[in-house]
Structure formats: structure tokens, C-alpha cells
Amino acid sequence: MNTPVPIAAMLPEHAEQVLTIYQHGIDGGDATFETTAPSWEAFDAARLTEHRLVALDAAGRVLGWAAVVPVSDRCAYAGVVEHSVYVHPEARGRGLGLALLQALLASTDAAGIWTVQSGIFPENTASLALHARAGFRVVGTRERLGRHHGRWRDVVLVERRSPTVS
């Protein structure tokens, strides 16, 4: 890993860069069922403000981001979120994904969130390895969960239980 980069709160001024990085991930074909990045308004409305982070270079450019969405509005699931972490293709392989994910987990642990989960395409081996390094466990594989670009896709469900929330 190269010199660590600052991790900061995601702000509205990061919107264009965050959505560009998201679109790069979408274009790669193995990151999400989405086919196009949402508007900033939709992105902003869906994700919890207090758990949105960016990795910045020395010039303040966004190199990656992480964020969470609640899985349900039912009170029984108040401490369960689904997360995303994306790194710009030119910044991959430098440990930014792990740094973002660790900072996100510190944030969710501090807020009393007890489960952070995500669904990952099995072909996205880099993401599966990243999540294993960050302490996530594979819960199982949801087979033929949805169609993506005309073919059925499986999704590996991963989760991490907070060691600090009892």
C-alpha cells in the first residue's frame, strides 16, 4: 500500500466525482445490478448521511467512497445496513478499499449498528477478498437472484457483526 490517504465525510461538493466512480464500477459489469449511476438527489436521499465517506488525494480529488443504506424501516432492523465501497479504477491496488471499509466500520460500530452486509457477484473476487480482510463472513450464495445484461447472476451475501455492539 502506498502512503495513506485522508478519509473524510462525503460532502455535496464530492457528488460529481462520487457518481463518476460509481459509474466506473457499473461499467465494469461485476459491481452491481444497477445499469447507470443515480442522480445526486437520489443517491443522497437513499444513503445515511452519517456513514458516507470519501478517500481523497493530496489535491482533494475523490479516489473512492463508501456508504450505507438501511435494510428496512422496521425497528427490529434498526442496526442493520447494507454498504457499498467503490474505488476509482486508476486508484485500485493501493489499499483504499480496505481503508474506506475500516473507517466505515468504525463509524457504524460507534453508532450502534450491529450488522453491516452486502451482496457481491461471485465474479468480483477482488471485492470478496477485500471483505474477507475486513472481517466479513460469507453467509451464503443467492443463486440466480436477478438478471443482469440478459443473464442470471448469483450474489454472495457477506456480513460483519460488530464486535462492540451487544
Backbone bond lengths (Angstrom), bond angles and torsions (degrees), N, CA, C in turn:
res aa  C-N    CA-C-N  psi(-1)  N-CA   C-N-CA  omega(-1)  CA-C   N-CA-C  phi
1 M - - - 1.444 - - 1.520 109.09 -
2 N 1.310 115.14 140.83 1.459 121.06 176.96 1.518 110.09 -77.93
3 T 1.319 116.48 -174.21 1.451 121.81 178.41 1.531 109.61 -53.61
4 P 1.319 117.63 132.95 1.471 119.84 -179.90 1.525 111.24 -58.76
5 V 1.327 114.76 145.62 1.457 120.21 177.05 1.523 108.76 -105.96
6 P 1.321 116.32 154.21 1.463 118.54 178.37 1.533 111.81 -65.62
7 I 1.316 114.64 140.42 1.463 122.24 171.77 1.525 105.54 -107.29
8 A 1.329 116.58 128.26 1.457 121.45 -175.55 1.528 110.03 -135.53
9 A 1.315 115.45 167.14 1.462 120.63 174.71 1.525 109.26 -65.19
10 M 1.321 115.81 139.44 1.452 120.94 175.87 1.528 108.01 -74.00
11 L 1.314 115.65 128.55 1.457 122.16 -178.08 1.527 109.98 -118.78
12 P 1.325 117.72 161.21 1.470 119.85 179.08 1.527 113.61 -54.57
13 E 1.326 117.16 -31.00 1.473 118.73 179.41 1.533 112.98 -69.38
14 H 1.323 117.40 -11.44 1.465 121.78 175.89 1.529 112.04 -88.82
15 A 1.315 117.46 -6.36 1.466 122.90 -169.68 1.523 113.77 -50.93
16 E 1.304 117.63 -53.44 1.467 120.33 -175.29 1.529 111.27 -60.74
17 Q 1.323 117.08 -43.82 1.459 120.60 -179.43 1.523 111.64 -68.90
18 V 1.333 117.17 -39.58 1.462 121.34 178.37 1.527 109.67 -61.06
19 L 1.320 116.89 -46.90 1.462 120.28 -178.28 1.528 111.66 -68.91
20 T 1.324 117.80 -32.09 1.465 120.93 175.38 1.525 110.09 -64.57
21 I 1.326 117.28 -44.25 1.469 121.25 178.03 1.526 109.99 -63.68
22 Y 1.316 117.00 -40.85 1.461 121.49 177.22 1.528 109.45 -59.68
23 Q 1.324 117.52 -44.98 1.461 120.82 -179.55 1.523 111.18 -64.11
24 H 1.329 117.89 -37.08 1.477 120.33 174.86 1.526 109.99 -58.05
25 G 1.326 116.63 -44.54 1.460 120.20 178.25 1.516 111.83 -63.06
26 I 1.320 116.78 -43.06 1.468 121.68 177.79 1.522 110.09 -60.70
27 D 1.327 116.19 -45.66 1.468 121.22 -178.04 1.520 112.49 -62.87
28 G 1.333 117.84 -27.23 1.461 121.66 178.26 1.520 112.90 -67.09
29 G 1.329 117.45 -22.59 1.453 122.30 173.79 1.510 117.23 87.57
30 D 1.334 118.95 -8.56 1.461 120.21 -177.26 1.526 113.59 -124.78
31 A 1.338 116.68 22.05 1.462 119.30 -177.35 1.529 113.58 -107.48
32 T 1.327 117.71 -30.93 1.452 120.18 -171.83 1.528 110.07 -163.39
33 F 1.310 115.95 160.31 1.457 120.99 171.97 1.531 111.64 -74.81
34 E 1.322 116.85 -17.33 1.472 119.86 179.34 1.522 109.93 -59.56
35 T 1.325 116.05 151.23 1.463 120.37 177.94 1.518 112.07 -113.12
36 T 1.306 116.83 -12.84 1.463 121.25 176.04 1.527 108.54 -153.48
37 A 1.316 115.45 147.18 1.465 119.84 178.43 1.528 109.03 -66.27
38 P 1.319 117.31 145.02 1.461 120.39 179.27 1.527 110.81 -74.27
39 S 1.295 115.40 173.16 1.467 120.01 169.96 1.522 107.70 -67.95
40 W 1.321 117.02 161.17 1.458 119.81 176.64 1.526 110.32 -61.72
41 E 1.311 116.77 -37.27 1.469 120.31 -179.32 1.526 110.50 -60.34
42 A 1.329 117.37 -44.32 1.463 120.73 179.29 1.526 111.03 -69.00
43 F 1.325 117.11 -43.09 1.463 121.91 177.56 1.520 109.57 -58.24
44 D 1.317 116.68 -49.90 1.460 123.59 -177.33 1.527 111.48 -61.57
45 A 1.320 117.01 -41.64 1.467 121.09 -177.27 1.524 112.20 -69.15
46 A 1.328 117.72 -29.96 1.461 120.94 -173.87 1.522 113.88 -85.41
47 R 1.321 117.66 -27.27 1.463 120.72 -171.86 1.526 112.28 -101.97
48 L 1.329 115.37 143.86 1.462 120.64 -179.21 1.528 109.75 -69.87
49 T 1.299 116.32 121.62 1.463 122.51 -174.72 1.521 112.62 -56.66
50 E 1.321 117.15 -39.88 1.468 120.33 -173.94 1.523 113.51 -75.80
51 H 1.313 117.65 -5.16 1.470 120.63 179.98 1.529 110.51 -130.55
52 R 1.337 115.01 52.63 1.470 121.78 176.87 1.521 107.28 -128.47
53 L 1.320 115.49 121.11 1.463 120.43 -173.35 1.527 110.87 -129.21
54 V 1.328 114.60 154.28 1.463 121.25 173.62 1.523 109.31 -130.99
55 A 1.338 115.41 149.51 1.463 122.26 170.18 1.520 105.71 -101.11
56 L 1.330 116.33 130.71 1.462 121.42 -174.28 1.519 111.16 -118.66
57 D 1.337 116.10 144.61 1.459 119.21 172.96 1.527 109.05 -86.15
58 A 1.328 117.25 -178.16 1.464 121.79 -175.81 1.525 112.79 -61.65
59 A 1.332 116.36 -25.68 1.470 120.21 179.75 1.528 112.28 -91.13
60 G 1.337 116.54 2.58 1.461 120.24 179.36 1.515 114.39 85.64
61 R 1.335 117.41 10.49 1.464 120.86 177.34 1.521 109.80 -79.04
62 V 1.323 115.76 143.05 1.459 121.75 179.42 1.522 109.59 -77.15
63 L 1.335 115.90 124.30 1.459 122.12 178.14 1.528 111.87 -102.22
64 G 1.327 116.03 -19.85 1.451 121.08 179.95 1.512 110.16 -172.75
65 W 1.326 115.18 167.92 1.459 119.13 179.97 1.532 110.37 -149.96
66 A 1.322 114.59 160.16 1.462 122.52 174.72 1.518 108.07 -143.30
67 A 1.323 116.20 145.77 1.459 120.79 -178.79 1.531 109.33 -158.86
68 V 1.323 116.14 164.82 1.462 121.46 178.61 1.526 110.84 -129.91
69 V 1.339 113.20 155.50 1.461 121.99 171.53 1.518 107.12 -126.89
70 P 1.317 117.41 146.31 1.468 118.83 175.14 1.527 108.91 -68.65
71 V 1.338 117.12 146.24 1.459 119.54 179.02 1.520 112.28 -84.01
72 S 1.325 116.63 -20.62 1.456 120.47 -178.32 1.522 108.95 -161.60
73 D 1.325 115.77 155.81 1.460 118.76 173.89 1.530 111.76 -94.45
74 R 1.331 117.03 2.99 1.472 120.97 176.42 1.520 108.80 -73.70
75 C 1.320 117.54 138.52 1.462 121.91 -174.61 1.527 112.82 -61.00
76 A 1.326 118.47 -28.17 1.470 120.54 179.24 1.522 112.06 -63.31
77 Y 1.334 116.79 -23.13 1.466 121.62 -178.13 1.523 112.27 -107.21
78 A 1.306 117.12 20.89 1.470 120.82 -176.41 1.520 112.86 -59.77
79 G 1.321 117.66 -26.37 1.458 121.60 -178.44 1.512 113.58 -105.55
80 V 1.327 117.03 25.53 1.460 121.48 -179.78 1.525 108.54 -123.89
81 V 1.335 115.31 125.89 1.467 120.31 179.13 1.525 109.42 -132.50
82 E 1.310 114.54 157.55 1.462 121.22 171.62 1.509 107.08 -109.62
83 H 1.310 116.23 135.88 1.456 119.36 -175.48 1.528 112.20 -116.63
84 S 1.320 113.41 162.98 1.463 123.07 172.15 1.518 107.69 -132.96
85 V 1.322 115.69 146.24 1.465 121.15 173.08 1.528 107.13 -141.41
86 Y 1.327 115.77 127.50 1.463 122.29 -177.35 1.520 109.20 -133.21
87 V 1.325 115.98 139.73 1.468 122.00 177.62 1.526 107.84 -125.24
88 H 1.330 115.97 137.56 1.459 120.81 177.79 1.527 109.21 -56.52
89 P 1.339 118.31 137.76 1.473 120.22 -178.14 1.531 113.95 -52.58
90 E 1.316 118.08 -35.81 1.460 120.73 -179.06 1.524 113.15 -75.48
91 A 1.330 117.60 -10.56 1.465 121.16 -178.38 1.527 112.41 -109.43
92 R 1.306 117.74 3.36 1.465 120.86 -178.11 1.520 111.22 -70.40
93 G 1.346 115.02 154.79 1.452 120.91 177.68 1.513 114.32 83.75
94 R 1.335 116.96 10.21 1.463 121.35 -178.39 1.531 112.43 -112.72
95 G 1.330 117.18 6.97 1.458 120.05 178.70 1.516 114.51 86.39
96 L 1.335 117.33 8.22 1.469 119.77 -177.48 1.526 112.37 -68.17
97 G 1.328 116.60 -38.46 1.462 119.39 179.28 1.517 111.32 -60.55
98 L 1.332 116.53 -44.67 1.462 120.35 179.13 1.524 110.98 -66.08
99 A 1.321 117.32 -42.08 1.474 120.15 178.71 1.526 110.50 -61.79
100 L 1.323 117.24 -43.52 1.466 120.54 178.26 1.520 110.95 -64.21
101 L 1.318 116.45 -44.60 1.460 120.35 -177.79 1.523 111.16 -65.80
102 Q 1.324 117.91 -41.44 1.465 120.24 177.45 1.528 111.45 -64.19
103 A 1.327 117.50 -40.69 1.470 120.42 177.68 1.520 110.65 -65.80
104 L 1.316 116.42 -39.05 1.465 120.05 178.12 1.523 110.76 -64.12
105 L 1.327 117.23 -42.84 1.461 120.78 179.07 1.523 111.60 -65.46
106 A 1.313 117.69 -36.89 1.468 120.23 175.60 1.531 109.82 -62.37
107 S 1.314 116.15 -39.89 1.461 121.06 179.29 1.522 111.82 -66.51
108 T 1.344 116.49 -45.86 1.463 118.95 -178.66 1.531 111.15 -70.30
109 D 1.335 117.73 -37.36 1.469 120.01 176.05 1.526 110.70 -59.50
110 A 1.324 116.31 -46.14 1.468 121.11 -178.39 1.526 111.52 -62.87
111 A 1.324 116.78 -27.28 1.470 121.14 -178.53 1.523 112.65 -89.82
112 G 1.340 117.66 -0.23 1.456 120.26 178.51 1.520 114.31 85.30
113 I 1.306 117.32 13.99 1.465 120.32 176.66 1.528 107.59 -76.80
114 W 1.331 116.46 126.69 1.460 119.26 -173.46 1.530 114.40 -98.77
115 T 1.323 118.36 -18.41 1.460 120.13 178.14 1.520 109.88 -137.39
116 V 1.328 115.70 127.02 1.464 123.03 172.26 1.517 105.47 -115.67
117 Q 1.309 116.58 124.82 1.457 120.21 -175.30 1.519 110.70 -131.72
118 S 1.325 115.33 166.47 1.457 121.24 175.30 1.514 109.03 -161.00
119 G 1.316 115.55 157.68 1.448 122.63 172.23 1.521 108.91 -110.19
120 I 1.327 116.62 129.69 1.464 121.82 -174.50 1.524 108.90 -128.05
121 F 1.328 116.18 132.60 1.466 119.10 173.83 1.529 108.73 -61.81
122 P 1.333 118.70 135.94 1.468 120.53 -178.59 1.533 112.92 -60.29
123 E 1.318 117.43 -24.66 1.465 120.69 178.35 1.529 112.43 -71.45
124 N 1.326 116.89 -16.82 1.466 121.59 -179.20 1.531 109.03 -86.19
125 T 1.325 115.00 68.74 1.465 121.19 -174.55 1.529 112.05 -64.02
126 A 1.334 117.81 -31.27 1.467 119.91 178.65 1.528 109.97 -64.45
127 S 1.322 117.59 -42.01 1.464 120.49 179.36 1.525 111.16 -67.88
128 L 1.323 116.93 -40.64 1.469 119.35 177.63 1.521 110.93 -61.47
129 A 1.331 117.49 -41.81 1.470 121.01 178.45 1.527 110.91 -65.97
130 L 1.320 117.28 -41.77 1.464 121.90 177.53 1.522 110.22 -57.99
131 H 1.313 116.64 -47.55 1.464 119.89 -177.95 1.525 111.91 -66.31
132 A 1.307 117.32 -36.57 1.471 119.81 175.50 1.526 109.77 -61.99
133 R 1.340 118.11 -43.75 1.476 121.79 178.48 1.528 111.48 -61.92
134 A 1.335 116.43 -30.80 1.466 120.34 -177.89 1.528 112.46 -87.70
135 G 1.323 117.83 4.05 1.461 120.42 175.39 1.516 115.53 94.20
136 F 1.317 117.97 13.07 1.462 120.83 176.80 1.528 109.10 -81.57
137 R 1.319 115.62 152.78 1.455 121.12 174.92 1.524 108.48 -118.29
138 V 1.311 115.30 150.93 1.458 120.54 175.80 1.520 107.98 -81.24
139 V 1.318 116.50 124.13 1.453 122.26 178.40 1.521 109.85 -86.06
140 G 1.321 116.25 -37.58 1.459 121.24 -179.86 1.509 110.49 166.36
141 T 1.312 115.08 -179.30 1.453 121.20 178.51 1.522 109.05 -115.94
142 R 1.305 115.18 127.98 1.460 121.23 174.94 1.527 105.98 -93.17
143 E 1.318 115.88 108.23 1.462 121.40 -174.19 1.526 111.05 -80.92
144 R 1.351 113.92 139.70 1.452 121.18 177.64 1.530 111.10 47.93
145 L 1.314 115.43 48.51 1.464 120.54 -175.83 1.524 111.79 -68.25
146 G 1.318 116.63 -37.85 1.457 119.29 -179.39 1.516 111.01 -160.59
147 R 1.323 114.53 162.80 1.461 119.98 177.45 1.522 108.33 -92.27
148 H 1.327 114.34 138.37 1.459 121.70 -177.86 1.518 107.19 -140.18
149 H 1.318 116.01 117.16 1.466 120.84 -177.49 1.530 111.51 52.80
150 G 1.327 115.44 43.19 1.456 120.76 173.57 1.508 116.96 82.11
151 R 1.346 117.90 5.81 1.466 118.99 178.00 1.518 110.58 -135.94
152 W 1.317 114.83 151.64 1.457 120.67 177.30 1.514 109.66 -69.13
153 R 1.350 115.36 140.71 1.463 120.57 177.97 1.519 109.22 -125.13
154 D 1.328 114.82 138.19 1.461 121.91 170.71 1.525 107.81 -86.84
155 V 1.312 116.07 159.17 1.460 121.92 177.25 1.529 108.43 -136.03
156 V 1.326 115.61 127.53 1.462 122.03 175.95 1.523 107.49 -88.57
157 L 1.313 116.67 121.27 1.455 121.67 178.73 1.525 109.09 -88.96
158 V 1.331 116.11 123.11 1.466 121.72 177.51 1.522 108.57 -119.42
159 E 1.328 114.52 151.11 1.468 118.78 177.03 1.516 109.76 -147.62
160 R 1.308 112.62 158.13 1.464 120.43 174.85 1.523 106.72 -135.79
161 R 1.330 115.31 123.40 1.462 121.34 177.96 1.518 107.55 -92.30
162 S 1.305 115.57 135.77 1.454 120.45 -179.35 1.525 110.37 -65.38
163 P 1.331 116.71 132.00 1.465 119.16 175.81 1.529 112.06 -79.42
164 T 1.327 117.16 -8.33 1.461 120.27 -175.82 1.525 113.59 -106.48
165 V 1.329 117.97 -12.74 1.456 120.59 -179.51 1.517 108.42 -100.31
166 S 1.336 115.63 122.92 1.472 118.66 -178.44 1.505 111.02 -108.96
